[in-house]
């Protein structure tokens, strides 16, 4: 990925806090990762807004159904971890 050098203004305390956390990747990589994360969150919000415009708001029932489905998938995955694989059982 191509990169471009820019100038940003960041509170001094934040820069010092970041410097205390980063390893060899440095402050620039840390801030780039934070900006990429925020960009992803903004894009998800834009998608959610478009979907809500097209399909209407998510109801409490829809939300609960999604949580129930996630719980089912988690339970299935947990069950898969506990069952020995066929090649191991034989």
C-alpha positions in Angstrom: 0.0 0.0 0.0 1.3 3.4 -0.9 1.8 5.9 1.9 1.9 9.6 2.0 3.5 11.8 4.7 1.1 14.3 6.2 1.3 16.7 9.2 -1.2 16.4 12.0 -1.6 18.1 15.3 -2.0 15.9 18.3 -2.0 16.8 22.0 1.4 16.4 23.5 0.2 14.1 26.3 -1.3 11.8 23.7 1.9 11.6 21.8 3.8 10.8 24.9 1.3 8.1 25.9 1.6 6.5 22.4 5.4 6.6 22.5 5.2 4.6 25.8 3.2 1.9 24.1 4.7 1.4 20.7 7.4 -1.0 19.7 9.5 -0.9 16.5 6.4 0.1 14.4 6.5 3.5 15.9 4.1 6.4 16.4 3.2 6.7 12.7 2.0 3.1 12.4 0.1 3.4 15.7 -1.7 6.5 14.5 -2.3 5.0 11.0 -3.9 1.9 12.6 -6.1 4.2 14.7 -7.2 6.2 11.7 -7.9 3.0 9.7 -10.0 1.7 12.5 -12.0 4.9 12.7 -12.4 4.8 8.9 -13.8 1.2 9.2 -16.2 2.3 11.9 -17.4 5.3 9.8 -18.0 3.0 6.8 -20.0 0.5 8.9 -22.1 3.4 10.3 -22.7 4.6 6.7 -23.7 1.1 5.7 -26.0 0.7 8.7 -27.7 4.1 7.8 -28.2 3.0 4.2 -29.7 -0.3 5.3 -32.0 1.4 7.7 -33.1 3.8 5.0 -33.9 0.9 2.7 -35.3 -1.6 5.2 -36.4 0.5 8.1 -35.0 0.4 11.6 -34.0 -2.7 13.4 -36.7 -3.8 15.7 -36.2 -5.3 19.2 -37.3 -8.6 17.8 -34.8 -8.4 15.0 -32.1 -7.6 17.4 -33.0 -10.4 19.8 -33.2 -12.9 16.8 -29.7 -11.9 15.8 -28.4 -12.3 19.4 -30.1 -15.7 19.5 -28.5 -16.8 16.3 -25.1 -15.7 17.5 -25.6 -17.7 20.7 -26.5 -20.8 18.6 -23.4 -20.4 16.5 -21.2 -20.0 19.6 -22.8 -23.1 21.1 -22.2 -25.1 17.9 -18.5 -24.0 17.8 -18.1 -24.8 21.5 -19.5 -28.3 20.8 -17.1 -28.7 17.9 -14.1 -28.0 20.1 -15.2 -30.6 22.6 -15.8 -33.4 20.1 -12.8 -35.4 19.0 -12.1 -35.3 15.3 -12.9 -38.5 13.5 -9.2 -39.2 12.6 -8.3 -38.7 16.3 -11.2 -41.0 17.6 -10.3 -43.9 15.2 
